[in-house]
Amino acid sequence: MKYIIFSIDNHIQEFLFIIEYTKGENRNILGELIKLNNLCYIKDFDFDFFEVVEDPSIALSNEGIYIYKYESFTDVMNRLNIRLKEDDAENLRLINKDIFHIMLNKNRSEIMSIIHNKEGKYYELLKKLFESKKNK
């Protein structure tokens, strides 16, 4: 079992979530991280994530830090109290689909080329996904 911890900071409160997954679920996890990143980009929330090999829930709860178990994208929307209009939800679905396609069909150097050349309709989203940790 592997774990990804991600945080979403809506500039009022920071929420921590944990995703449990197995090796065969990498494609699904990529899709979930893309959805979360895109939502945070659209809402101007700070988003960060990292992978760990041991379940940190017990250690964090002993420190008084509550971490929500991630079940679905809807859980995050409910926890953050976000309701998207139908047009916004459809736009987000299209962006998620396009970014997922790019991530699966282009190698890292092609994606970094998009970022460094500032080209493409999703330049900003890809930049945030790949470079945000460097700026912190």
N, C-alpha and C positions, 0 to 999 in steps of 0.2 A: 504494500500500500504506500502511496506517495501522497503528499499534501501540498496544497498551494494556499498560502495565506494572502488575502488581498485586503486593502483598506480603501475606503471611499471617504473622503473628507468633503462635506458639502459646505464648508466654511462656517458651520455652526457646531457641528459634531462630527467626530470621526467614528466610522463603523468598521469593525474587523469581521471578516468572514473566513471560513476555512472550507476548502473543497477537498474531499477525499477521492482518490482515483487510482486505478490500476494502470499498468503499462499499456494495455490495449485501448484505453479510453483517450489517448492523446489527442486525436482528431476532435472529439467532443469537447475536451477541455479547451482546446484552441478556440473553438467556436464560442464557448462561454466567455472566455477572456476578451475576445473581440467585441462581443455584445456589451460587456461591462465597460471596456475602454471607450467604445463609441458613445454610450450613454453619458459617461462622465465628460467626454469631450463636448458633447452637445449642451450639457447642463453646466459646463465650466466647473466641474468638481475635480478635485485631485484624486488620482487613481494610482495605486502602486501595488505590486504583487511580487512574491518570491516563493520558491519551492523549498520544502523541507522534507526530510525522510522519516522523521518521527512525529507523531501526533503531539502538537504543542498545547492542546486544549487544557490538559491538567496543569501543566506548569504555568500557563497564563492565568487560569482561574485561581491558582494559589497566590498569584500576585495581584489579584483583584481585577484582572482584565477580562471582560466578557467577550467571547468570540462566537459569532453566530455560525451555525452549520449551514453551508450553502446547499440548497436543494434545487433551486431553479432561479432563473432570471426574475421571475415574478416575485419571489421572496425578497429580493433586493429592492425591487420597485415598491413593494408594500412597506418594507422596513424604512425606506427613505421617504415614504409618503408621496410618491410620484405618480401622477396620472397623466398619460399622454393622450392628446387628441388623436383621432383616427388618422389624420394626415401625417402627424408627427410619428406615430407608430409605424405607418407604412414606409415613411422615409427612412426610419431607423432600420427596418427590416431590409430594405434595399441596400443601404450602406453596409450593413452586416454581411449580406450575401456577397457584395462586391469585394470587401476587404478579405473575407474568408477565401474567396476565389484567388485573389492576389497572393495571399499567404501560402496557399497550397500549390500554386502553379508557377511561382517565381522563386528563385533562390535568393539567399540573403544579399548577395552582391547586386542583383537586379533591384531588390527593394531599397537597398542603401543608395543606389544610383538615382532612384526616384526622389529620395529624400535630399540628397546632396545637390541634385540638379533642379530641385524645387519644381518638379513637373507632375502633371497628373492631377486629377480631380480630388484624390484622397491624400495628397502630399502631407497636409497638416496632421491627419489622423495617423498616418504611418510614422511620421516624425515623433509624435507624442508616444506612440507605442514602443518605438525603438530607442529614442534618445532621452526620454524624460528622466531616467535614473541618473544619467551623466550630469545633469544640471543641478542635482540636489546636493 
